[in-house]
């Protein structure tokens, strides 16, 4: 663990928190007994991460509107972004998991690595304070944050959602119009994004296309595909 702490740039006062952050739920399932795993820390870390990134974007993009900031945040906390942070820290090598999970590629799976990174954030927060956790997140995400500041990324929610879902199951989302109300020249459309039996998000717009974009943005924010 000492090598990992050096990579993290943080030494835990309570090493048990680090072990918990690295423990995949499959370990307890395989042993058929209760085992502390990283799901609760992931839940906490996700909230800390969201706040840190939100705070950063609010401070550094004073002229951007809420919709644009939401889309930027979705990109910065996406599964691919978190996987990249985890890989930079070599978290996969340190994960504790069941043999079945490992044999199926668990150490390199994007969702597993992203969850572990969020759990590490949660563990650092509990072991220290918000300021320390914030510094850790900003340090690890520095390159991505600098890219956003120097060259604001072209946000394409539908394309991004399509890419993420196809990387998981080789199938993209479908969009269903729930309603189209109002006069012919000024209709308001409500659309849902569906995938693999899940309702990923919902959007409203003055055109079907605009509503689909909002539904995709909502889906990127919700990340419900991770429950599959």
HELIX and SHEET records of a PDB file:
HELIX    1   1 UNK A    2  UNK A    8  1                                   7    
HELIX    2   2 UNK A   15  UNK A   21  1                                   7    
HELIX    3   3 UNK A   25  UNK A   31  1                                   7    
HELIX    4   4 UNK A   39  UNK A   60  1                                  22    
HELIX    5   5 UNK A   66  UNK A   76  1                                  11    
HELIX    6   6 UNK A   79  UNK A   88  1                                  10    
HELIX    7   7 UNK A   91  UNK A   94  1                                   4    
HELIX    8   8 UNK A   99  UNK A  103  1                                   5    
HELIX    9   9 UNK A  110  UNK A  127  1                                  18    
HELIX   10  10 UNK A  130  UNK A  140  1                                  11    
HELIX   11  11 UNK A  142  UNK A  150  1                                   9    
HELIX   12  12 UNK A  157  UNK A  169  1                                  13    
HELIX   13  13 UNK A  184  UNK A  186  5                                   3    
HELIX   14  14 UNK A  208  UNK A  222  1                                  15    
HELIX   15  15 UNK A  224  UNK A  227  5                                   4    
SHEET    1   A 3 UNK A 174  UNK A 181  0                                        
SHEET    2   A 3 UNK A 188  UNK A 195 -1                                        
SHEET    3   A 3 UNK A 198  UNK A 205 -1                                        
END                                                                             
